Amino acid sequence: MSDWENIRLEDIIDVEEMKKILNAFIMSTGIGAIYVDAKGETTIVPEEHEGYCAFCKIVRSDPEGKRRCTESMNKAGKLAAQLGEPYISRCHAGLIEFAAPIMFKDIYLGSISCGPVIMWDWDEVAVQEFLSLTSDLNINKEALLVASREIKVLTGRNVQAAAELLYITANHIAKSGMITLQQRKELSEQQSRLAEMIFEQKRAQERIRFLEDQVKCVDYPMDKENDLLDRVRMGDRNGAKEILNELLSAIFLRSAGNIELIKARILELVIVISRAAVEGGASLDKLLGLNYGFISELAALNRFEDICFWIVKVLDTFLDTVYESRNIKNSKLLGDAVRYIREHFNENLTLESIAQKIYISPYYLSHLFKEELGITFLEYLTRIRMEEAKRLLKDRSMTILDVSSRVGYDDPGYFSKVFKKNMGLSPNQYRKNAIQG
């Protein structure tokens, strides 16, 4: 079963905000509007609507009339969802209503039901039709006729325009809900990853049996911070976020949950990230202005999860400034090259093969790496391979030959030579230190 099958509109948008939107629609058009859920039940009624109109209240006073109303609204909403546009129809009592669907990931949540109105003059024919369609209901027929005179009369053009406006309103609501839920989802996923990392680091601490000063015994992973700064300089958004999550778990443990100490360490991290962004080409003046605002925002946060969500937004902002500083065309070409390398680093990659994939000359691609990243193509490829090699070496079930092959080196001897040149340690020494630490 999909995670979204039981979702309701109230789960993705503030009900009060929904009422404000519907109130604005009612005030601007003079037509009633309510929210009807996927079962046809009315769940959100704005203040301006004051419930159902007098005609509808009389019809709904009979249980059968209420059932038919619910069925009419349910059918109209679902047909609108199938059509992907507003659906104008006649209800069981002969009045005109229209519905605009609210969709979330192809799931029908409900609809905004609007009306009732009539599209013809109120005359004897209309009266007889109302009486005929409601003849089997136990209601006050005289009161119904009086109430029918109060129903708003619109032309077909007016009804179509109101339906289009209603559809725009529904789309706005669905889009707002999508954004809100996506933010919640990102926060939840991040907290889940952090919890896993924190748990693993706690187990490592227990293994070395620290007894007194827990905070001082947890080493801050400077190598991870340096990796993060490299990703920021390169404009690698996904890679930077992945490493940032690891750093956040380390900061939490090193600070022993002390929120003020956490904020101080986060502020230090923001500053070094901003410097890396400048080195990546971002405007120094712009980042100085951003940093000033970020310091004020951080001061107002008092929960670790809020600080985590906040610093990811800060990282995104810094990376945006890096992208803005670069030539748009060049950034796209380089982004394509970098993405291909990260996905195929274990293959026999050459400058020529990458250039062919993105339809530019090897000379121009080489120029982009030097101009935009400040390193050569081979240096970048090696850096990516070494990052993966460090990760794989922590798995004791893998031999050096296995690791070498997984990161694109057929000769384990050559791999060991390259690894030691870049890391300062042989693969075996690095593995030993990583496992002991």
C-alpha positions as CSV (number, residue, x, y, z in Angstrom):
1,M,0.0,0.0,0.0
2,S,1.3,3.5,-0.9
3,D,2.3,5.8,2.0
4,W,0.0,8.4,0.6
5,E,-3.2,6.4,0.2
6,N,-4.8,7.5,3.4
7,I,-3.6,11.1,3.3
8,R,-6.1,13.9,3.8
9,L,-6.0,17.6,2.8
10,E,-5.7,18.5,6.5
11,D,-2.4,16.6,6.6
12,I,-0.8,18.9,4.0
13,I,-2.3,22.3,4.4
14,D,-3.4,24.4,7.4
15,V,-7.3,24.4,7.6
16,E,-7.4,28.0,8.6
17,E,-5.4,29.0,5.6
18,M,-7.8,27.0,3.5
19,K,-10.7,28.9,5.0
20,K,-9.0,32.2,4.1
21,I,-8.6,31.1,0.5
22,L,-12.2,30.0,0.2
23,N,-13.4,33.2,2.0
24,A,-11.5,35.3,-0.6
25,F,-13.2,33.3,-3.4
26,I,-16.7,33.8,-1.9
27,M,-16.1,37.5,-1.3
28,S,-14.9,38.1,-4.9
29,T,-17.6,36.1,-6.7
30,G,-20.6,36.1,-4.3
31,I,-20.9,32.3,-4.8
32,G,-20.7,29.8,-2.0
33,A,-17.7,27.4,-1.8
34,I,-16.9,24.6,0.6
35,Y,-14.4,21.7,0.7
36,V,-15.7,18.2,0.2
37,D,-13.5,15.2,1.0
38,A,-13.0,12.1,-1.2
39,K,-16.1,10.5,0.3
40,G,-18.4,13.5,-0.5
41,E,-18.5,14.7,3.1
42,T,-18.2,18.5,3.8
43,T,-15.2,19.0,6.1
44,I,-14.2,22.6,5.6
45,V,-16.8,25.5,5.6
46,P,-15.4,29.1,5.5
47,E,-17.0,31.8,7.7
48,E,-18.3,33.8,4.7
49,H,-20.3,30.8,3.5
50,E,-22.3,30.5,6.7
51,G,-23.0,26.9,6.0
52,Y,-25.4,25.8,3.3
53,C,-27.8,28.1,1.5
54,A,-31.5,28.1,2.7
55,F,-32.6,25.9,-0.3
56,C,-29.9,23.3,0.5
57,K,-30.7,23.4,4.2
58,I,-34.3,22.5,3.6
59,V,-33.4,19.7,1.2
60,R,-30.8,18.3,3.6
61,S,-33.3,18.4,6.5
62,D,-34.6,15.0,5.1
63,P,-32.0,12.2,5.5
64,E,-32.6,11.0,2.0
65,G,-32.1,14.6,0.7
66,K,-28.8,14.8,2.6
67,R,-27.7,11.5,1.2
68,R,-28.4,12.6,-2.3
69,C,-26.5,15.9,-1.8
70,T,-23.5,14.0,-0.6
71,E,-23.7,11.7,-3.5
72,S,-24.0,14.6,-6.0
73,M,-21.0,16.4,-4.6
74,N,-18.9,13.2,-4.5
75,K,-19.8,12.3,-8.1
76,A,-19.0,15.8,-9.3
77,G,-15.6,15.9,-7.5
78,K,-14.5,12.5,-8.8
79,L,-15.6,13.3,-12.4
80,A,-13.6,16.6,-12.2
81,A,-10.6,14.6,-11.0
82,Q,-10.9,12.2,-14.0
83,L,-11.2,15.1,-16.4
84,G,-8.5,17.1,-14.8
85,E,-10.6,20.3,-15.0
86,P,-13.6,21.9,-13.4
87,Y,-16.8,19.9,-13.7
88,I,-20.2,21.8,-14.0
89,S,-23.3,19.7,-13.3
90,R,-26.9,19.8,-12.1
91,C,-27.4,18.4,-8.6
92,H,-30.2,16.0,-7.7
93,A,-32.5,19.0,-6.8
94,G,-32.0,20.7,-10.2
95,L,-29.5,23.4,-9.2
96,I,-26.2,24.1,-10.9
97,E,-23.0,23.4,-9.0
98,F,-19.4,23.0,-10.1
99,A,-16.4,21.2,-8.6
100,A,-12.6,21.7,-8.9
101,P,-10.5,18.7,-7.9
102,I,-7.6,18.8,-5.4
103,M,-5.0,16.2,-6.3
104,F,-1.8,15.1,-4.6
105,K,0.5,12.7,-6.4
106,D,-2.4,11.5,-8.6
107,I,-4.4,10.8,-5.5
108,Y,-7.9,12.5,-5.3
109,L,-8.1,14.2,-1.9
110,G,-11.4,15.9,-2.5
111,S,-12.8,19.0,-4.2
112,I,-13.9,22.5,-3.8
113,S,-17.7,22.4,-4.4
114,C,-19.2,25.7,-5.5
115,G,-22.8,26.9,-5.8
116,P,-25.6,26.4,-6.0
117,V,-26.6,28.8,-8.8
118,I,-29.2,28.7,-11.6
119,M,-28.6,29.6,-15.3
120,W,-32.1,30.5,-16.3
121,D,-34.8,32.8,-15.2
122,W,-36.8,31.9,-12.1
123,D,-40.3,31.1,-13.5
124,E,-43.1,28.6,-13.2
125,V,-41.2,25.9,-15.2
126,A,-38.3,26.2,-12.7
127,V,-40.7,26.0,-9.8
128,Q,-42.3,22.8,-11.1
129,E,-38.9,21.2,-11.7
130,F,-37.7,21.9,-8.2
131,L,-41.0,20.4,-6.8
132,S,-40.8,17.4,-9.1
133,L,-37.2,16.5,-8.2
134,T,-37.9,16.8,-4.5
135,S,-41.4,15.4,-4.4
136,D,-40.5,12.3,-2.4
137,L,-38.7,14.2,0.3
138,N,-40.3,15.0,3.6
139,I,-39.7,18.8,3.5
140,N,-41.6,22.0,3.6
141,K,-42.4,22.7,-0.1
142,E,-43.6,26.3,0.4
143,A,-40.4,27.2,2.3
144,L,-38.4,25.5,-0.5
145,L,-40.0,27.7,-3.2
146,V,-39.3,30.9,-1.1
147,A,-35.7,29.8,-0.7
148,S,-35.4,29.1,-4.4
149,R,-35.9,32.8,-5.2
150,E,-32.7,33.6,-3.2
151,I,-30.5,31.5,-5.4
152,K,-28.0,33.5,-7.5
153,V,-28.6,33.6,-11.2
154,L,-25.6,33.5,-13.5
155,T,-25.1,33.3,-17.3
156,G,-23.2,30.4,-18.8
157,R,-20.2,32.6,-19.3
158,N,-20.2,33.7,-15.7
159,V,-20.4,30.1,-14.5
160,Q,-17.5,29.1,-16.8
161,A,-15.4,32.0,-15.5
162,A,-16.2,31.2,-11.9
163,A,-15.3,27.5,-12.5
164,E,-11.9,28.5,-14.0
165,L,-11.2,30.7,-11.0
166,L,-12.2,27.9,-8.7
167,Y,-9.8,25.5,-10.5
168,I,-6.9,28.0,-10.2
169,T,-7.7,28.2,-6.5
170,A,-7.7,24.4,-6.1
171,N,-4.3,24.2,-7.9
172,H,-2.9,26.8,-5.6
173,I,-4.0,24.8,-2.6
174,A,-2.6,21.5,-3.9
175,K,0.7,23.1,-4.8
176,S,1.0,24.7,-1.4
177,G,0.3,21.4,0.2
178,M,2.9,19.6,-1.9
179,I,5.6,22.1,-0.9
180,T,4.7,21.8,2.8
181,L,4.7,18.0,2.8
182,Q,8.0,17.9,0.9
183,Q,9.6,20.1,3.5
184,R,8.3,17.8,6.2
185,K,9.5,14.7,4.3
186,E,13.0,16.2,3.9
187,L,13.2,17.0,7.6
188,S,12.0,13.5,8.6
189,E,14.4,11.8,6.2
190,Q,17.3,13.9,7.5
191,Q,16.4,13.2,11.2
192,S,16.2,9.5,10.4
193,R,19.7,9.5,8.8
194,L,21.0,11.5,11.7
195,A,19.6,9.1,14.2
196,E,21.3,6.2,12.4
197,M,24.6,8.0,12.4
198,I,24.4,9.0,16.0
199,F,23.5,5.5,17.0
200,E,26.6,4.1,15.1
201,Q,28.9,6.7,16.7
202,K,27.5,5.9,20.2
203,R,28.3,2.3,19.7
204,A,31.8,3.1,18.6
205,Q,32.3,5.2,21.7
206,E,31.1,2.3,23.9
207,R,33.6,0.1,22.2
208,I,36.6,2.1,23.3
209,R,35.1,2.3,26.8
210,F,35.3,6.0,27.5
211,L,34.6,6.6,31.2
212,E,34.7,10.2,32.1
213,D,34.9,13.0,29.6
214,Q,32.6,11.8,26.8
215,V,32.6,15.1,25.0
216,K,36.4,15.4,24.8
217,C,36.8,11.8,23.6
218,V,34.7,12.2,20.5
219,D,37.0,13.5,17.8
220,Y,35.6,15.9,15.3
221,P,35.9,14.4,11.8
222,M,38.1,17.1,10.1
223,D,38.5,15.0,7.0
224,K,34.7,15.0,6.6
225,E,34.6,18.8,7.0
226,N,37.3,19.1,4.3
227,D,35.3,16.8,2.1
228,L,32.3,19.0,2.6
229,L,34.2,22.1,1.7
230,D,35.5,20.4,-1.5
231,R,31.9,19.6,-2.5
232,V,30.9,23.2,-1.9
233,R,33.7,24.5,-4.0
234,M,32.7,22.1,-6.8
235,G,29.0,22.9,-6.5
236,D,28.2,19.3,-5.7
237,R,24.9,19.8,-3.9
238,N,23.9,16.2,-3.2
239,G,27.4,15.2,-2.1
240,A,27.6,18.2,0.2
241,K,24.3,17.4,1.9
242,E,25.3,13.8,2.5
243,I,28.5,14.8,4.2
244,L,26.8,17.6,6.2
245,N,24.5,15.0,7.8
246,E,27.5,13.1,9.0
247,L,29.0,16.3,10.5
248,L,25.8,17.2,12.2
249,S,25.7,13.8,14.1
250,A,29.3,14.3,15.1
251,I,28.6,17.9,16.4
252,F,25.7,16.6,18.4
253,L,27.8,13.9,20.1
254,R,30.8,16.2,20.6
255,S,28.6,18.8,22.2
256,A,26.8,16.3,24.5
257,G,23.4,17.8,23.6
258,N,24.3,21.3,24.9
259,I,22.3,23.5,22.5
260,E,24.5,26.6,23.0
261,L,27.6,24.6,22.2
262,I,25.9,23.0,19.2
263,K,25.0,26.5,17.9
264,A,28.5,27.8,18.4
265,R,29.9,24.8,16.4
266,I,27.2,25.2,13.7
267,L,28.1,28.9,13.4
268,E,31.8,27.9,12.9
269,L,30.7,25.5,10.2
270,V,28.6,28.1,8.4
271,I,31.5,30.4,8.3
272,V,33.9,27.9,6.7
273,I,31.2,26.8,4.3
274,S,30.8,30.4,3.2
275,R,34.5,30.7,2.6
276,A,34.5,27.6,0.5
277,A,31.6,29.1,-1.5
278,V,33.7,32.2,-2.2
279,E,36.5,30.0,-3.3
280,G,34.0,28.3,-5.6
281,G,33.3,31.6,-7.2
282,A,30.5,33.1,-5.1
283,S,30.3,36.8,-4.5
284,L,32.1,37.8,-1.2
285,D,29.9,40.8,-0.7
286,K,26.7,38.8,-1.1
287,L,27.9,36.1,1.3
288,L,28.9,38.6,3.9
289,G,25.3,40.0,3.8
290,L,23.8,36.5,4.0
291,N,26.0,35.6,7.0
292,Y,24.8,38.6,8.9
293,G,21.2,37.4,8.5
294,F,22.0,33.8,9.2
295,I,23.6,34.7,12.6
296,S,20.4,36.3,13.7
297,E,18.3,33.4,12.5
298,L,20.5,30.8,14.3
299,A,20.3,32.8,17.5
300,A,16.5,32.3,17.5
301,L,16.7,28.5,17.2
302,N,16.6,26.3,20.3
303,R,15.9,22.8,19.0
304,F,18.6,20.6,17.4
305,E,16.2,19.4,14.7
306,D,15.3,23.0,13.8
307,I,19.0,23.8,13.6
308,C,19.6,20.8,11.3
309,F,16.8,21.8,8.9
310,W,18.0,25.4,9.0
311,I,21.7,24.7,8.1
312,V,20.6,22.6,5.1
313,K,18.7,25.7,3.8
314,V,21.9,27.7,4.4
315,L,23.9,25.2,2.5
316,D,21.5,25.4,-0.4
317,T,21.7,29.2,-0.4
318,F,25.5,29.2,-0.5
319,L,25.5,26.7,-3.4
320,D,23.0,28.8,-5.2
321,T,25.4,31.7,-5.0
322,V,28.2,29.5,-6.4
323,Y,26.0,28.5,-9.4
324,E,24.9,32.1,-10.0
325,S,28.5,33.3,-10.2
326,R,29.3,30.9,-13.1
327,N,28.4,31.1,-16.7
328,I,25.0,29.3,-17.0
329,K,26.0,27.3,-20.1
330,N,29.3,26.3,-18.6
331,S,27.7,25.3,-15.4
332,K,25.3,22.9,-17.2
333,L,28.1,21.3,-19.2
334,L,30.3,20.9,-16.2
335,G,27.4,19.6,-14.2
336,D,26.7,17.0,-16.8
337,A,30.3,15.9,-16.8
338,V,30.6,15.8,-13.0
339,R,27.3,13.8,-12.8
340,Y,28.5,11.3,-15.3
341,I,31.8,10.8,-13.5
342,R,30.1,10.3,-10.2
343,E,27.9,7.6,-11.7
344,H,30.6,5.8,-13.7
345,F,33.8,6.4,-11.8
346,N,34.5,2.7,-11.6
347,E,34.7,2.5,-15.4
348,N,37.6,3.2,-17.7
349,L,37.0,6.9,-18.0
350,T,39.0,9.3,-20.1
351,L,38.7,13.0,-20.9
352,E,37.8,12.1,-24.4
353,S,35.1,9.6,-23.5
354,I,33.4,12.1,-21.1
355,A,33.6,14.9,-23.7
356,Q,32.0,12.7,-26.3
357,K,29.1,11.9,-23.9
358,I,28.3,15.6,-23.4
359,Y,29.0,16.6,-27.0
360,I,32.0,19.0,-26.5
361,S,35.6,18.8,-27.3
362,P,38.1,17.3,-24.9
363,Y,40.1,20.6,-24.9
364,Y,37.0,22.6,-23.9
365,L,36.1,20.1,-21.1
366,S,39.7,20.2,-19.8
367,H,39.4,24.0,-19.8
368,L,36.1,23.9,-17.8
369,F,37.6,21.7,-15.1
370,K,40.6,24.1,-14.7
371,E,38.6,27.3,-15.0
372,E,35.5,26.4,-12.9
373,L,36.9,23.9,-10.3
374,G,40.6,24.8,-10.2
375,I,41.7,21.1,-10.8
376,T,42.3,18.9,-13.8
377,F,39.9,16.2,-15.0
378,L,42.2,13.4,-13.7
379,E,42.5,15.1,-10.3
380,Y,38.7,15.3,-10.0
381,L,38.2,11.6,-11.1
382,T,40.9,10.5,-8.6
383,R,39.3,12.5,-5.8
384,I,35.9,10.8,-6.4
385,R,37.5,7.3,-6.6
386,M,39.5,7.9,-3.3
387,E,36.3,9.0,-1.5
388,E,34.6,5.8,-2.5
389,A,37.7,3.8,-1.7
390,K,37.8,5.2,1.9
391,R,34.2,4.2,2.4
392,L,34.8,0.6,1.1
393,L,38.0,0.1,3.1
394,K,35.9,0.3,6.3
395,D,34.2,-2.9,5.2
396,R,36.6,-5.7,6.5
397,S,34.9,-8.3,4.3
398,M,36.3,-6.6,1.2
399,T,39.9,-7.3,0.1
400,I,42.2,-4.6,-1.3
401,L,41.7,-6.2,-4.7
402,D,37.9,-5.9,-4.3
403,V,38.2,-2.2,-3.4
404,S,40.6,-1.5,-6.2
405,S,38.3,-3.1,-8.8
406,R,35.2,-1.3,-7.4
407,V,36.7,2.1,-7.8
408,G,38.0,1.6,-11.3
409,Y,41.6,0.3,-10.9
410,D,42.4,-3.1,-12.4
411,D,45.9,-3.2,-10.9
412,P,45.7,-3.2,-7.0
413,G,49.4,-2.2,-6.8
414,Y,48.8,0.9,-8.8
415,F,45.6,1.6,-6.7
416,S,47.7,1.4,-3.5
417,K,50.3,3.8,-5.0
418,V,47.6,6.3,-5.9
419,F,45.8,5.9,-2.6
420,K,49.0,6.5,-0.6
421,K,49.9,9.5,-2.7
422,N,46.5,11.2,-2.1
423,M,45.7,10.0,1.5
424,G,49.2,9.8,3.0
425,L,48.6,6.2,4.1
426,S,48.5,2.8,2.3
427,P,45.1,1.2,2.0
428,N,45.9,-1.3,4.7
429,Q,47.1,1.4,7.1
430,Y,44.0,3.5,6.4
431,R,41.7,0.5,7.0
432,K,43.5,-0.3,10.3
433,N,43.2,3.3,11.6
434,A,39.5,3.5,10.4
435,I,38.5,0.3,12.2
436,Q,40.4,1.2,15.4
437,G,39.1,4.7,15.5
